[in-house]
Amino acid sequence: MTAPRRMVRLEHRLTQPNATLAELDAASELAVEHELATLIVSPWLVKPAARLLSRTSVRVATVIGYPFGGQVAAVKAFEASTALEHGATELDFVLNGGALRSGEDEAVLDDMLAVVEMAHSALAVAGVIVQAGQLSDELILRACRLAARAGVDRVVTSAGEEPAMATINMARVLHGAVGEQLTLKAAGAFTDLSQIADAVSAGARRISTSFNAGLVDEARSWLQEPALVAATSDSDSGSAAG
């Protein structure tokens, strides 16, 4: 069973390597105006983002080990520490896919712990970017088991540039691996509401994309609607809506 719509949260992405301070200003305004859960930015933008959003409910997130995840654990830990000092309250770090594919599970676990322990010591959230489209189902399952051992708060489909359909497919595979044990973030290039709806149906509880005002308005309205089809089905069967 997927999460009720009202439990799904929206995240605006500004992680392009050449994003400017002017674009950060616009992204922050959009996130605040539309009451988004999070704004995720490149590491160098964390400090100004935290300053802009300090008096709002929007959380500041950033990416660690971006975009490929091949940095050693000590480097990721330093990135995480710096981001937290600059005001980030959510960290998404990229899985070391090479170590995973090499069967070096303890190295992968140590890599995860380097960021997770740093984040949790600062009461921040830690998510692992699995890059699921590059891994077999067996490797995805191993990665998710290691993530659970490391105490990761969520799994993320990818670094966020993948097309919507690929992201939705990755979300289905990841949700099959983690169920409700870990929160699932679908990060991709969503361009219309039907794609977001499909990602939610696939098990995502957070949608991360580069929103525009029209799409975020549609998404927020849809998330707040009662699930009429499900309610009708439940009433027909004599059970309460979940």
RAFENNOR-V944954 format. One record per residue. RES is the residue in one letter. SS is DSSP state (H for helix, E for strand, C for the rest). PSI is psi in degrees with one decimal (none if undefined). D_FIRST is the distance of its C-alpha to the first C-alpha in Angstrom with 1 decimal. Layout:
# RAFENNOR-V944954
((RES/SS/PSI/D_FIRST) (RES/SS/PSI/D_FIRST))
This chain:
# RAFENNOR-V944954
((M/C/132.1/0.0) (T/C/164.7/3.8) (A/C/147.2/6.7) (P/C/147.1/8.9) (R/H/-39.5/11.7) (R/H/-13.3/14.3) (M/H/-11.3/13.0) (V/C/137.8/13.6) (R/E/150.4/17.2) (L/E/141.3/19.8) (E/E/129.0/22.4) (H/E/133.8/25.7) (R/E/134.2/27.2) (L/E/67.2/30.9) (T/C/9.8/31.2) (Q/C/138.6/33.8) (P/C/-22.5/36.8) (N/C/19.6/39.3) (A/C/140.6/37.6) (T/C/169.5/40.3) (L/H/-34.4/40.8) (A/H/-39.8/41.1) (E/H/-33.6/37.7) (L/H/-42.1/36.3) (D/H/-46.4/38.0) (A/H/-41.2/36.3) (A/H/-40.1/32.8) (S/H/-41.8/33.3) (E/H/-43.7/34.3) (L/H/-44.8/31.3) (A/H/-40.8/28.9) (V/H/-47.4/30.8) (E/H/-37.5/31.3) (H/C/10.5/27.7) (E/C/49.0/26.4) (L/C/158.2/24.4) (A/C/-41.3/22.9) (T/E/149.7/24.8) (L/E/121.5/27.6) (I/E/127.5/27.7) (V/E/165.7/31.2) (S/C/153.4/33.5) (P/H/-37.9/35.1) (W/H/-16.6/38.4) (L/H/-0.8/36.9) (V/H/-49.0/35.2) (K/H/-50.3/38.4) (P/H/-32.6/39.1) (A/H/-43.8/35.5) (A/H/-36.5/35.4) (R/H/-43.8/38.7) (L/H/-32.9/37.5) (L/C/9.5/34.3) (S/C/-30.2/35.8) (R/C/22.1/36.0) (T/C/175.2/32.5) (S/C/-2.5/28.9) (V/C/127.8/28.0) (R/E/150.3/27.5) (V/E/125.5/29.4) (A/E/159.6/27.8) (T/E/176.5/29.5) (V/E/141.8/29.3) (I/E/136.6/31.0) (G/C/28.2/32.4) (Y/C/139.6/31.8) (P/C/-5.2/31.5) (F/C/-19.6/31.9) (G/C/9.0/31.5) (G/C/-0.9/34.7) (Q/C/150.9/36.3) (V/C/161.8/37.2) (A/H/-38.6/35.4) (A/H/-35.5/38.4) (V/H/-42.7/38.3) (K/H/-39.5/34.6) (A/H/-39.9/35.3) (F/H/-42.9/38.2) (E/H/-44.7/36.1) (A/H/-46.1/33.6) (S/H/-43.7/36.4) (T/H/-44.2/38.0) (A/H/-41.1/34.9) (L/H/-41.2/34.3) (E/H/-32.5/38.0) (H/H/-7.9/37.8) (G/C/3.9/35.0) (A/C/142.2/31.7) (T/C/-0.7/28.9) (E/E/134.0/26.2) (L/E/127.1/27.0) (D/E/118.5/25.2) (F/E/146.8/27.2) (V/E/129.6/27.5) (L/C/142.8/26.9) (N/C/87.6/30.2) (G/H/-32.5/29.2) (G/H/-42.8/32.7) (A/H/-39.8/32.7) (L/H/-47.2/29.3) (R/H/-22.5/30.7) (S/C/-3.5/33.9) (G/C/13.8/32.2) (E/C/66.7/33.3) (D/H/-36.6/30.2) (E/H/-34.8/32.2) (A/H/-40.1/33.4) (V/H/-43.9/29.9) (L/H/-45.2/29.0) (D/H/-38.6/32.2) (D/H/-44.4/31.5) (M/H/-46.0/28.1) (L/H/-32.2/29.8) (A/H/-37.1/32.5) (V/H/-43.1/30.3) (V/H/-47.3/27.7) (E/H/-38.4/30.6) (M/H/-45.4/32.4) (A/H/-48.9/29.6) (H/H/-28.9/28.7) (S/H/-22.4/32.4) (A/C/13.9/32.4) (L/C/33.0/29.2) (A/C/163.4/27.6) (V/E/140.6/24.2) (A/E/128.8/24.2) (G/E/146.0/21.9) (V/E/127.8/22.7) (I/E/111.0/23.0) (V/C/-22.1/22.2) (Q/C/53.0/23.7) (A/H/-27.3/21.3) (G/H/-15.4/23.2) (Q/H/0.1/26.2) (L/C/152.5/24.8) (S/C/163.9/23.9) (D/H/-36.9/20.6) (E/H/-40.9/22.5) (L/H/-36.5/23.8) (I/H/-43.5/20.5) (L/H/-43.1/19.3) (R/H/-43.6/22.6) (A/H/-41.3/22.4) (C/H/-36.3/19.0) (R/H/-41.2/20.5) (L/H/-38.7/23.6) (A/H/-41.9/21.7) (A/H/-41.7/20.2) (R/H/-36.1/23.7) (A/H/-10.8/25.2) (G/C/23.1/23.1) (V/C/143.2/21.7) (D/C/-30.6/19.5) (R/E/159.7/17.6) (V/E/144.4/17.6) (V/E/135.9/18.9) (T/C/-44.5/18.8) (S/C/-175.8/22.6) (A/C/-6.6/25.6) (G/C/-3.1/24.7) (E/C/-8.4/27.1) (E/C/150.3/25.1) (P/E/159.0/24.6) (A/H/-46.3/21.4) (M/H/-40.8/20.5) (A/H/-39.6/21.1) (T/H/-42.5/19.0) (I/H/-43.2/16.0) (N/H/-41.4/16.6) (M/H/-39.1/17.1) (A/H/-40.8/13.8) (R/H/-44.7/12.0) (V/H/-45.1/14.3) (L/H/-41.2/14.1) (H/H/-35.7/10.3) (G/H/-30.1/11.0) (A/H/-36.9/13.8) (V/H/-18.2/12.6) (G/C/-129.3/9.0) (E/C/6.7/9.1) (Q/C/-39.4/12.8) (L/C/147.7/14.0) (T/E/143.8/13.4) (L/E/126.4/13.3) (K/E/126.6/16.0) (A/E/111.2/16.6) (A/E/116.0/20.4) (G/C/-174.2/22.3) (A/E/72.9/24.6) (F/C/133.5/22.5) (T/C/-10.5/25.0) (D/C/166.8/23.3) (L/H/-35.4/20.4) (S/H/-35.9/18.9) (Q/H/-42.1/18.5) (I/H/-42.8/16.8) (A/H/-41.0/14.4) (D/H/-38.3/13.6) (A/H/-39.9/13.2) (V/H/-42.6/10.7) (S/H/-29.6/8.7) (A/C/-7.7/9.4) (G/C/-0.1/7.9) (A/C/135.7/11.2) (R/C/-9.8/11.9) (R/E/135.5/15.5) (I/E/123.4/17.4) (S/E/118.3/20.9) (T/E/172.9/23.6) (S/C/92.6/27.1) (F/C/153.0/26.6) (N/C/169.3/29.3) (A/H/-39.6/29.8) (G/H/-46.2/28.7) (L/H/-40.5/25.4) (V/H/-34.2/24.5) (D/H/-45.2/25.5) (E/H/-46.2/23.4) (A/H/-44.3/20.3) (R/H/-39.8/20.9) (S/H/-43.7/21.6) (W/H/-41.2/18.4) (L/H/-27.0/16.3) (Q/H/-9.5/18.3) (E/C/148.2/17.9) (P/C/146.5/16.0) (A/C/89.0/13.3) (L/H/-39.8/15.8) (V/H/-45.3/14.3) (A/H/-40.0/11.2) (A/H/-41.1/13.8) (T/H/-44.3/16.1) (S/H/-42.3/13.9) (D/H/-39.4/13.1) (S/H/-35.3/16.8) (D/H/-32.9/17.9) (S/H/-2.6/16.2) (G/C/14.6/17.6) (S/C/159.2/14.6) (A/C/152.2/14.0) (A/C/141.0/11.6) (G/C/none/8.8))
